[in-house]
C-alpha cells in the first residue's frame, strides 16, 4: 500500500508540475515552453487530460486519507499493567536485525501477520553458499522464536515459515593448484 501511494504521489506531482509549466508557457506566450500547443487542436483531448489529472490527484488523496485513518497493523497482548501493541513493522525490523546471529545467513526479509494461531512470521532468507539449509532454517526459527518471546514479550508465536529465496555466491577466491 505504501509503495502504491508513493507512486501515485510522484505521478501526481509530476503531472501537476508539467501542466503548470505548460500553462506558464502558454500564458507568457513562450512557444518553446508551451508543451500544450497540441492540446489546442481538439477540446476532447483537453477534457481527457483534465479528467486524468483530477483522477490521479483524487486517488492520491484517497490513498493518503485511508492510510491515515486506518490503524497500522499491530499485535496486541496483555503485559504488566495493561495492553501492549507492537507494530508489525517494528517486529519485522527487529527480526531483520537478528540475521547476524545465524551462521551461514546473509540476509532475512521477514513478513508478519496475525492469525488465530498467534503471530505468524514468514522469513525469506539468503544463505551463504556453504550453509546447510535444514540446519540454518531450524536455527533461524529457533532464534526468532526465542528472541520474540523473551525480548518482545509476545508469547503466542505461531508458525515460523522459512523460505530460502537465494543462495549467495561464494565470495572466497578459489585456490589455484600451483599455489601452496
C-alpha positions as CSV (number, residue, x, y, z in Angstrom):
1,X,0.0,0.0,0.0
2,X,2.8,2.4,0.9
3,X,4.6,1.8,-2.5
4,X,1.4,2.4,-4.4
5,X,0.7,5.6,-2.6
6,X,4.2,6.8,-3.2
7,X,3.9,6.0,-6.9
8,X,0.6,8.0,-7.2
9,X,2.1,10.9,-5.3
10,X,5.1,11.0,-7.6
11,X,3.0,10.8,-10.7
12,X,0.6,13.4,-9.4
13,X,3.4,15.8,-8.6
14,X,5.0,15.3,-12.0
15,X,1.7,15.7,-13.9
16,X,0.8,18.9,-12.0
17,X,4.4,20.2,-12.4
18,X,4.3,19.6,-16.2
19,X,0.8,21.0,-16.5
20,X,1.9,24.1,-14.6
21,X,4.9,24.6,-16.9
22,X,2.7,24.2,-19.9
23,X,0.3,26.8,-18.6
24,X,3.1,29.2,-17.7
25,X,4.5,28.8,-21.2
26,X,1.0,29.4,-22.7
27,X,0.3,32.5,-20.6
28,X,3.7,34.0,-21.3
29,X,3.4,33.1,-24.9
30,X,6.7,31.4,-24.9
31,X,6.4,28.9,-27.8
32,X,9.4,26.8,-26.7
33,X,8.0,26.4,-23.1
34,X,4.4,25.7,-24.1
35,X,4.1,22.0,-24.3
36,X,0.3,22.2,-24.6
37,X,0.2,23.6,-28.1
38,X,-1.0,20.2,-29.3
39,X,-4.0,20.5,-26.9
40,X,-5.5,23.4,-28.7
41,X,-6.3,21.1,-31.6
42,X,-9.1,19.2,-30.0
43,X,-11.2,20.1,-26.9
44,X,-11.8,16.5,-26.1
45,X,-8.1,15.9,-25.6
46,X,-8.1,18.8,-23.1
47,X,-11.1,17.3,-21.3
48,X,-9.4,13.8,-21.1
49,X,-6.2,15.3,-19.8
50,X,-8.1,17.2,-17.1
51,X,-10.1,14.2,-16.1
52,X,-6.9,12.0,-15.8
53,X,-5.2,14.7,-13.7
54,X,-8.2,15.0,-11.4
55,X,-8.5,11.2,-11.1
56,X,-4.8,10.8,-10.2
57,X,-5.0,13.6,-7.7
58,X,-8.2,12.2,-6.1
59,X,-6.7,8.7,-5.9
60,X,-3.6,10.1,-4.2
61,X,-5.8,12.0,-1.7
62,X,-8.0,8.9,-1.0
63,X,-5.0,6.6,-0.5
64,X,-3.3,9.2,1.8
65,X,-6.6,9.5,3.8
66,X,-7.1,5.7,4.0
67,X,-3.6,5.2,5.3
68,X,-4.1,8.0,7.8
69,X,-7.5,6.8,9.1
70,X,-6.8,3.0,9.1
71,X,-4.8,1.9,12.1
72,X,-1.4,0.4,11.4
73,X,-1.2,-3.4,11.7
74,X,-0.3,-4.2,15.2
75,X,-0.1,-7.2,17.5
76,X,-1.8,-6.7,20.9
77,X,-1.2,-8.6,24.1
78,X,-1.5,-8.1,27.8
79,X,1.5,-7.4,29.9
80,X,2.0,-6.0,33.4
81,X,-0.3,-3.0,33.7
82,X,-2.4,-3.4,30.6
83,X,-2.4,-3.8,26.8
84,X,0.7,-3.6,24.7
85,X,0.6,-3.0,20.9
86,X,3.6,-3.7,18.8
87,X,3.5,-2.6,15.1
88,X,4.2,-5.3,12.6
89,X,6.8,-3.1,11.0
90,X,8.6,-2.9,14.4
91,X,8.6,-6.7,14.7
92,X,9.9,-7.0,11.1
93,X,12.7,-4.6,11.7
94,X,13.6,-6.4,14.9
95,X,13.7,-9.8,13.3
96,X,15.7,-8.4,10.3
97,X,18.4,-7.4,12.7
98,X,18.7,-10.9,14.1
99,X,20.3,-12.2,10.9
100,X,23.9,-11.8,12.3
101,X,23.1,-14.5,14.9
102,X,22.7,-17.4,12.5
103,X,25.8,-18.7,10.9
104,X,25.6,-19.1,7.1
105,X,22.8,-16.5,6.9
106,X,23.4,-13.4,4.7
107,X,20.0,-11.7,4.8
108,X,16.5,-12.0,6.2
109,X,13.3,-10.4,5.0
110,X,10.5,-11.0,7.5
111,X,6.8,-10.6,6.9
112,X,4.4,-10.6,9.9
113,X,0.7,-11.2,10.2
114,X,-1.7,-12.2,13.0
115,X,-3.9,-15.2,12.8
116,X,-5.9,-17.5,15.2
117,X,-2.7,-19.5,15.7
118,X,-0.9,-16.4,17.0
119,X,1.8,-14.2,15.4
120,X,2.8,-15.8,12.1
121,X,6.1,-15.0,10.6
122,X,7.3,-15.7,7.0
123,X,11.0,-15.3,6.7
124,X,12.7,-15.1,3.3
125,X,16.4,-15.8,3.6
126,X,19.5,-15.6,1.6
127,X,22.0,-18.2,2.6
128,X,25.7,-18.3,2.0
129,X,26.9,-21.0,-0.5
130,X,28.4,-23.3,2.2
131,X,25.3,-23.2,4.5
132,X,23.4,-26.3,5.4
133,X,19.8,-25.4,4.5
134,X,18.0,-27.6,7.1
135,X,20.3,-26.6,9.9
136,X,20.3,-22.9,9.0
137,X,16.5,-22.9,8.7
138,X,16.0,-24.6,12.0
139,X,18.4,-22.2,13.6
140,X,16.5,-19.2,12.1
141,X,13.3,-20.5,13.5
142,X,14.8,-21.2,16.9
143,X,16.5,-17.8,17.3
144,X,13.4,-15.8,16.1
145,X,11.0,-17.7,18.4
146,X,13.3,-17.3,21.4
147,X,14.1,-13.7,20.9
148,X,10.5,-12.6,20.0
149,X,9.1,-14.4,23.1
150,X,11.8,-13.3,25.5
151,X,12.6,-9.7,24.3
152,X,9.4,-8.6,22.7
153,X,7.2,-10.4,25.2
154,X,5.0,-12.0,22.6
155,X,4.2,-15.4,23.9
156,X,1.9,-16.8,21.3
157,X,4.3,-17.0,18.4
158,X,2.7,-19.3,15.8
159,X,4.4,-21.0,12.8
160,X,7.6,-19.5,11.5
161,X,8.0,-20.4,7.9
162,X,11.4,-20.1,6.3
163,X,11.8,-19.7,2.5
164,X,15.2,-19.8,1.0
165,X,14.9,-17.2,-1.7
166,X,18.5,-17.3,-2.8
167,X,21.8,-19.0,-2.2
168,X,24.5,-16.4,-2.4
169,X,27.6,-16.6,-4.5
170,X,30.7,-17.9,-2.6
171,X,33.0,-14.8,-2.4
172,X,36.1,-16.7,-1.4
173,X,38.8,-16.9,-4.0
174,X,39.4,-20.5,-5.3
175,X,42.8,-21.8,-4.5
176,X,44.8,-22.5,-7.7
177,X,46.6,-25.8,-7.9
178,X,50.0,-24.3,-8.3
179,X,49.8,-22.4,-5.0
180,X,50.8,-23.9,-1.8
